[in-house]
Amino acid sequence: MIKPEIFDYTFGAYRKLIADFSVNELIPAEDEMVRAGAVPERLVRRMGELGLFAISIPRSYGGLEWNMEQQVLLTLEFTRASCVYRSRFSTVIGLCSQAILDHGTEEQRSELLPRMATGDLVTAFALTEEEAGSDAAHLTTTARHEDGSYVLDGDKRYITNAGWADAFLVFARTDPNEPGAKGVSGLIVDAASPGVSTSLPSRMNGHAEAPVGEIHLRNVRVPTSNLLGGEQGEGQGLTMALRGINHARLHVAATCVGQATRILEEIVKHVNERRQFDAPLAELGAVQAVLGECFAEVEAARALVLEGARSFDEGDVPRHRIAAAKLFASEMAGRVADKCLQLLGGEAIVGDHPIPRMWRDVRALRIYEGSSPIHQRNLALAMVRQGKVDGRLPNSYRV
Ligand SMILES: Cc1cc2nc3c(=O)[nH]c(=O)nc-3n(C[C@H](O)[C@H](O)[C@H](O)COP(=O)(O)OP(=O)(O)OC[C@H]3O[C@@H](n4cnc5c(N)ncnc54)[C@H](O)[C@@H]3O)c2cc1C
């Protein structure tokens, strides 16, 4: 349950609450989390109490209803701590709740969103399959009509929160005669349904404390009322998914900025304290060049993400700006992490310094929510297409 007084907080007070949570509880527990190989359950409960599952859900459905700019500002605070913590609620606030909010039936919204907001109903977003990763439209999980239900068969992989989610938003082919995007629908599947099982990988390179998992669906019977968007939702699954994906992409871009900010804070401490050649590393010109360059990179990504969030709040989902922000911010986080890792010398490889762990964790941010090459390709295709129409750029700022 969310602490009732939080509903009366101004945004400023709530942002301070989350910043303090990050500094006083999440960051100090990072080593404990790594040793345990899992996010401590007491912290997941605290995330629920503090409303972190609720930031994007409207008040009418029990959420805190912060706008996108505010959600991004909050993300910048809680992702100064390990980005692994975020993954415990990320699938609820972005991918799943937003698709349900924008495309679900009123019954689906009022049934699911209030429980999602408190963290009592954790949902995972199940799109990716072994043969359908970047090319998600060619997924092969099927949902066939049978006796007034859908019956699902297939396997999903790399699904965040698969191992502990209470329900999955599964994308499956409801029209076997339509091999592309138009044959795909979204279905809400109770994780406890007969025929559903999950498994976790034996090893993760990064994000090890919140591993992605596989979902196996064997003759899983789902009522037709669980079709996202009701009858009109049939064949609209990937369009509906994009609503959640665009939302989540901005959150991921903000996560990259939060992580890079923390990495810079940590490296400044290190170069001030570590002495070589009778002086702190911070006095070396080569080190200063890295610091200054990284600071400018983080600021640029921060501005880009906030600009994307403001456009989002103005109404239309500016998907090309969002893609650009995600592409730039995730590549930036990789560059910053790598340069700062170098400044640690042997500590980059030996010991418990947080930067090597973050360097490994941020690598995944260039792969999920659209890998960097996919964003480059999609942006280029949109530019060429738009250029042929009116000579402008996609999501043009021109008046
Ligand atoms: C930590 C993590 C969490 C995830 N969480 C979820 C989740 O919650 N739900 C979910 O459904 N999925 C999730 N995914 C899956 C993720 O979305 C996919 O990994 C991603 O879409 C890439 O698919 P793939 O891994 O099959 O790689 P592939 O599609 O095999 O692509 C491999 C690489 O090839 C390149 N490539 C592929 N196609 C093109 C192209 N047309 N042009 C140029 N380059 C190309 C890219 O560099 C790409 O990185 C997660 C993945 C990770 C790592």
PDBQT file of the ligand as one rigid body, heavy atoms in Angstrom, charges set to zero:
ROOT
HETATM    1  C1  LIG A 401      18.260  -6.821 -19.899  1.00  0.00    +0.000 C 
HETATM    2  C2  LIG A 401      17.217  -7.044 -20.961  1.00  0.00    +0.000 A 
HETATM    3  C3  LIG A 401      15.873  -6.849 -20.650  1.00  0.00    +0.000 A 
HETATM    4  C4  LIG A 401      14.892  -7.117 -21.607  1.00  0.00    +0.000 A 
HETATM    5  N1  LIG A 401      13.566  -7.005 -21.258  1.00  0.00    +0.000 NA
HETATM    6  C5  LIG A 401      12.600  -7.364 -22.149  1.00  0.00    +0.000 A 
HETATM    7  C6  LIG A 401      11.213  -7.368 -21.776  1.00  0.00    +0.000 A 
HETATM    8  O1  LIG A 401      10.867  -7.044 -20.636  1.00  0.00    +0.000 OA
HETATM    9  N2  LIG A 401      10.297  -7.771 -22.701  1.00  0.00    +0.000 N 
HETATM   10  C7  LIG A 401      10.628  -8.152 -23.963  1.00  0.00    +0.000 A 
HETATM   11  O2  LIG A 401       9.751  -8.501 -24.726  1.00  0.00    +0.000 OA
HETATM   12  N3  LIG A 401      11.953  -8.149 -24.360  1.00  0.00    +0.000 NA
HETATM   13  C8  LIG A 401      12.939  -7.776 -23.489  1.00  0.00    +0.000 A 
HETATM   14  N4  LIG A 401      14.262  -7.789 -23.860  1.00  0.00    +0.000 N 
HETATM   15  C9  LIG A 401      14.607  -8.226 -25.203  1.00  0.00    +0.000 C 
HETATM   16  C10 LIG A 401      15.141  -7.106 -26.098  1.00  0.00    +0.000 C 
HETATM   17  O3  LIG A 401      14.107  -6.255 -26.470  1.00  0.00    +0.000 OA
HETATM   18  C11 LIG A 401      15.856  -7.780 -27.284  1.00  0.00    +0.000 C 
HETATM   19  O4  LIG A 401      17.047  -8.347 -26.777  1.00  0.00    +0.000 OA
HETATM   20  C12 LIG A 401      16.137  -6.809 -28.418  1.00  0.00    +0.000 C 
HETATM   21  O5  LIG A 401      14.959  -6.438 -29.061  1.00  0.00    +0.000 OA
HETATM   22  C13 LIG A 401      17.082  -7.416 -29.461  1.00  0.00    +0.000 C 
HETATM   23  O6  LIG A 401      16.613  -8.652 -29.889  1.00  0.00    +0.000 OA
HETATM   24  P1  LIG A 401      17.632  -9.902 -29.902  1.00  0.00    +0.000 P 
HETATM   25  O7  LIG A 401      18.273  -9.994 -28.561  1.00  0.00    +0.000 OA
HETATM   26  O8  LIG A 401      16.897 -11.087 -30.404  1.00  0.00    +0.000 OA
HETATM   27  O9  LIG A 401      18.765  -9.486 -30.914  1.00  0.00    +0.000 OA
HETATM   28  P2  LIG A 401      18.726  -9.608 -32.515  1.00  0.00    +0.000 P 
HETATM   29  O10 LIG A 401      17.412  -9.197 -33.045  1.00  0.00    +0.000 OA
HETATM   30  O11 LIG A 401      19.267 -10.946 -32.892  1.00  0.00    +0.000 OA
HETATM   31  O12 LIG A 401      19.753  -8.498 -32.906  1.00  0.00    +0.000 OA
HETATM   32  C14 LIG A 401      21.144  -8.620 -32.590  1.00  0.00    +0.000 C 
HETATM   33  C15 LIG A 401      21.834  -7.363 -33.034  1.00  0.00    +0.000 C 
HETATM   34  O13 LIG A 401      21.805  -7.311 -34.441  1.00  0.00    +0.000 OA
HETATM   35  C16 LIG A 401      21.642  -5.986 -34.884  1.00  0.00    +0.000 C 
HETATM   36  N5  LIG A 401      20.464  -5.871 -35.772  1.00  0.00    +0.000 N 
HETATM   37  C17 LIG A 401      19.366  -6.652 -35.799  1.00  0.00    +0.000 A 
HETATM   38  N6  LIG A 401      18.528  -6.247 -36.750  1.00  0.00    +0.000 NA
HETATM   39  C18 LIG A 401      19.083  -5.185 -37.343  1.00  0.00    +0.000 A 
HETATM   40  C19 LIG A 401      18.711  -4.306 -38.407  1.00  0.00    +0.000 A 
HETATM   41  N7  LIG A 401      17.550  -4.433 -39.094  1.00  0.00    +0.000 N 
HETATM   42  N8  LIG A 401      19.532  -3.297 -38.732  1.00  0.00    +0.000 NA
HETATM   43  C20 LIG A 401      20.707  -3.134 -38.072  1.00  0.00    +0.000 A 
HETATM   44  N9  LIG A 401      21.121  -3.921 -37.065  1.00  0.00    +0.000 NA
HETATM   45  C21 LIG A 401      20.329  -4.938 -36.707  1.00  0.00    +0.000 A 
HETATM   46  C22 LIG A 401      21.554  -5.134 -33.614  1.00  0.00    +0.000 C 
HETATM   47  O14 LIG A 401      22.847  -4.664 -33.303  1.00  0.00    +0.000 OA
HETATM   48  C23 LIG A 401      21.170  -6.083 -32.551  1.00  0.00    +0.000 C 
HETATM   49  O15 LIG A 401      21.609  -5.622 -31.279  1.00  0.00    +0.000 OA
HETATM   50  C24 LIG A 401      15.264  -7.530 -22.923  1.00  0.00    +0.000 A 
HETATM   51  C25 LIG A 401      16.630  -7.689 -23.232  1.00  0.00    +0.000 A 
HETATM   52  C26 LIG A 401      17.586  -7.472 -22.268  1.00  0.00    +0.000 A 
HETATM   53  C27 LIG A 401      19.038  -7.681 -22.634  1.00  0.00    +0.000 C 
ENDROOT
TORSDOF 0
